């Protein structure tokens, strides 16, 4: 009698990532993953203690892939910007997984590589040591939020996106000036949430880095 195949950790994570590309963290389950692998849940619990630990490992695989071949170049701001764009590209190819990164922080190797590079860049900026942890935290929270938000828009079907744009135009351009005077005043200049996300990420990050630069003695 032939025993069941033993799946490696990497094979389990690859299959989990594939399931998450077509679903989300809420609908994902260890049972579904086991079914996709043709095994039972108990065999997967030898690798991961629970669903959360598994999701963290999946997110870390994306970070690890994003950091593969990365070499710091330029000044500290260029390094952080290049890292941010690299992470955006990695999660842009797998948008469903970006929310998992933002929700399930990881302490894996990929996460540590990202943390190390941001901290090294901030240290290279000349910030006092006591300022660095706070600046680091604001940067990674900002990146996780912006990348997750941008990736979420990319998962919309074209007709869903256009429907949202039309609802925005009706809601904003048709705003009652007596009830929403400021909105009515700026209506023609307000952009919808899904517009120009790529440019917005770089602009917001640049503003954050400029704020940090102002703190350098």
C-alpha positions as CSV (number, residue, x, y, z in Angstrom):
1,X,0.0,0.0,0.0
2,X,1.5,3.3,-1.1
3,X,1.6,6.1,1.5
4,X,0.4,9.6,0.9
5,X,2.9,12.0,-0.7
6,X,4.8,14.3,1.7
7,X,4.5,17.9,0.6
8,X,7.4,20.2,1.2
9,X,6.9,23.6,2.9
10,X,7.6,25.4,-0.3
11,X,5.0,23.3,-2.2
12,X,2.4,24.0,0.4
13,X,3.1,27.8,0.3
14,X,3.0,27.9,-3.5
15,X,-0.4,26.1,-3.5
16,X,-1.7,28.4,-0.8
17,X,-0.6,31.5,-2.8
18,X,-2.4,30.1,-5.9
19,X,-5.6,29.7,-3.9
20,X,-5.3,33.2,-2.4
21,X,-4.9,34.7,-5.9
22,X,-8.4,33.7,-6.7
23,X,-9.9,34.2,-3.3
24,X,-9.1,36.1,-0.1
25,X,-7.9,35.5,3.4
26,X,-11.5,35.1,4.8
27,X,-12.6,32.4,2.4
28,X,-9.2,30.6,2.6
29,X,-8.9,27.6,4.9
30,X,-6.4,24.9,5.7
31,X,-9.1,22.4,4.7
32,X,-9.4,23.9,1.2
33,X,-5.6,23.9,0.9
34,X,-5.4,20.3,2.0
35,X,-8.1,19.4,-0.6
36,X,-6.1,21.1,-3.3
37,X,-3.0,19.2,-2.4
38,X,-4.9,15.9,-2.1
39,X,-4.1,15.4,1.5
40,X,-5.7,16.0,4.9
41,X,-5.4,19.0,7.2
42,X,-3.5,17.2,9.9
43,X,-0.5,16.7,7.5
44,X,-0.3,20.5,7.0
45,X,-0.4,21.2,10.7
46,X,3.0,19.5,10.9
47,X,4.3,22.5,8.9
48,X,2.2,25.3,10.3
49,X,0.4,25.5,13.6
50,X,-2.6,27.4,12.3
51,X,-4.1,29.4,9.4
52,X,-2.6,32.7,10.6
53,X,0.9,31.2,10.7
54,X,0.4,29.9,7.2
55,X,-0.8,33.2,5.8
56,X,2.1,35.0,7.4
57,X,4.5,32.6,5.7
58,X,2.8,33.2,2.3
59,X,3.2,36.9,2.7
60,X,6.8,36.5,3.6
61,X,7.4,34.5,0.5
62,X,6.4,37.5,-1.6
63,X,8.7,39.8,0.4
64,X,11.5,37.3,0.0
65,X,11.0,37.1,-3.8
66,X,10.9,41.0,-3.9
67,X,14.2,41.2,-2.2
68,X,15.9,38.6,-4.4
69,X,18.7,40.3,-6.2
70,X,18.1,43.6,-4.5
71,X,21.2,45.8,-4.1
72,X,21.0,49.2,-2.4
73,X,21.9,52.1,-4.6
74,X,21.9,55.8,-4.3
75,X,21.2,57.9,-1.2
76,X,18.9,56.9,1.6
77,X,15.8,58.3,0.0
78,X,16.5,56.6,-3.3
79,X,17.0,53.3,-1.4
80,X,13.7,53.5,0.4
81,X,11.9,54.6,-2.8
82,X,13.5,51.8,-4.9
83,X,12.5,49.3,-2.2
84,X,8.9,50.6,-2.1
85,X,8.6,50.3,-5.9
86,X,10.0,46.8,-5.7
87,X,7.4,45.7,-3.1
88,X,4.7,47.3,-5.2
89,X,5.7,45.4,-8.2
90,X,5.9,42.1,-6.3
91,X,2.4,42.5,-4.8
92,X,1.0,44.0,-8.0
93,X,1.6,40.7,-9.7
94,X,-0.3,39.0,-6.9
95,X,-2.8,41.7,-5.7
96,X,-4.9,39.4,-3.5
97,X,-1.9,38.7,-1.4
98,X,-1.1,42.4,-0.6
99,X,-3.9,42.6,1.9
100,X,-2.5,39.6,3.7
101,X,0.9,41.3,4.1
102,X,-0.8,44.4,5.6
103,X,-3.0,42.3,7.9
104,X,-0.6,39.5,8.8
105,X,2.8,40.9,9.7
106,X,5.6,38.4,9.3
107,X,8.8,37.8,11.1
108,X,10.2,35.6,8.4
109,X,13.4,36.1,6.4
110,X,11.7,38.3,3.7
111,X,10.3,40.6,6.4
112,X,13.6,40.9,8.1
113,X,15.3,41.8,4.8
114,X,12.8,44.6,4.3
115,X,13.2,45.8,7.8
116,X,17.0,45.7,7.6
117,X,17.1,47.8,4.4
118,X,14.7,50.5,5.7
119,X,16.6,50.7,9.0
120,X,20.0,50.8,7.3
121,X,18.8,53.6,4.9
122,X,17.5,55.7,7.8
123,X,20.7,55.2,9.6
124,X,22.6,56.3,6.5
125,X,20.4,59.4,6.4
126,X,22.1,60.6,9.6
127,X,19.1,60.4,11.9
128,X,19.7,60.0,15.6
129,X,19.2,56.4,16.7
130,X,16.3,57.4,18.9
131,X,14.4,58.8,15.9
132,X,14.9,55.8,13.6
133,X,12.4,53.2,15.0
134,X,9.5,55.7,14.9
135,X,10.4,56.8,11.3
136,X,10.7,53.1,10.3
137,X,7.3,52.3,11.6
138,X,5.6,55.2,9.8
139,X,7.2,54.2,6.5
140,X,6.3,50.5,6.6
141,X,2.7,51.3,7.7
142,X,2.4,53.8,4.9
143,X,3.8,51.4,2.3
144,X,1.6,48.5,3.4
145,X,-1.5,50.7,3.3
146,X,-0.7,52.2,-0.1
147,X,0.4,49.0,-1.8
148,X,-2.6,47.1,-0.4
149,X,-5.0,49.9,-1.5
150,X,-3.5,50.1,-5.0
151,X,-3.5,46.3,-5.5
152,X,-7.1,46.2,-4.3
153,X,-8.2,48.5,-7.1
154,X,-6.4,46.4,-9.7
155,X,-8.5,43.4,-8.8
156,X,-11.7,45.1,-10.0
157,X,-13.1,44.1,-13.3
158,X,-13.2,47.0,-15.9
159,X,-17.0,47.2,-15.7
160,X,-16.9,47.3,-11.9
161,X,-14.3,50.1,-12.0
162,X,-16.3,52.1,-14.5
163,X,-19.4,51.7,-12.4
164,X,-17.5,53.0,-9.4
165,X,-16.2,56.0,-11.4
166,X,-19.8,56.9,-12.6
167,X,-21.1,56.7,-9.0
168,X,-18.3,59.0,-7.9
169,X,-19.1,61.5,-10.6
170,X,-22.8,61.5,-9.8
171,X,-22.2,61.8,-6.0
172,X,-19.6,64.6,-6.3
173,X,-20.8,66.7,-9.2
174,X,-24.4,66.4,-8.0
175,X,-23.6,67.4,-4.4
176,X,-26.1,69.8,-2.9
177,X,-24.2,73.0,-2.3
178,X,-26.3,73.8,0.8
179,X,-25.6,70.6,2.6
180,X,-22.1,70.0,1.1
181,X,-20.7,73.5,0.4
182,X,-17.0,72.5,0.4
183,X,-17.6,69.4,-1.8
184,X,-19.6,71.4,-4.3
185,X,-16.9,74.1,-4.4
186,X,-14.1,71.6,-5.1
187,X,-16.2,69.0,-7.1
188,X,-14.5,69.4,-10.4
189,X,-11.0,69.1,-8.9
190,X,-11.6,66.1,-6.6
191,X,-10.2,62.9,-8.0
192,X,-11.8,59.5,-7.3
193,X,-10.1,57.2,-4.9
194,X,-9.0,54.8,-7.7
195,X,-7.4,57.4,-9.9
196,X,-3.6,57.8,-10.3
197,X,-2.8,55.4,-7.5
198,X,0.7,54.7,-8.9
199,X,1.6,58.4,-8.9
200,X,0.0,58.9,-5.5
201,X,2.2,56.3,-3.8
202,X,5.4,58.0,-5.0
203,X,4.1,61.4,-4.1
204,X,3.0,60.4,-0.6
205,X,6.2,58.5,0.1
206,X,8.3,61.5,-1.2
207,X,6.4,63.8,1.2
208,X,7.0,61.4,4.1
209,X,10.7,61.1,3.3
210,X,11.0,64.9,3.1
211,X,9.4,65.2,6.5
212,X,12.0,62.7,7.9
213,X,14.8,64.7,6.1
214,X,13.7,67.8,8.0
215,X,14.5,66.0,11.3
216,X,18.1,65.3,10.4
217,X,20.4,67.4,12.5
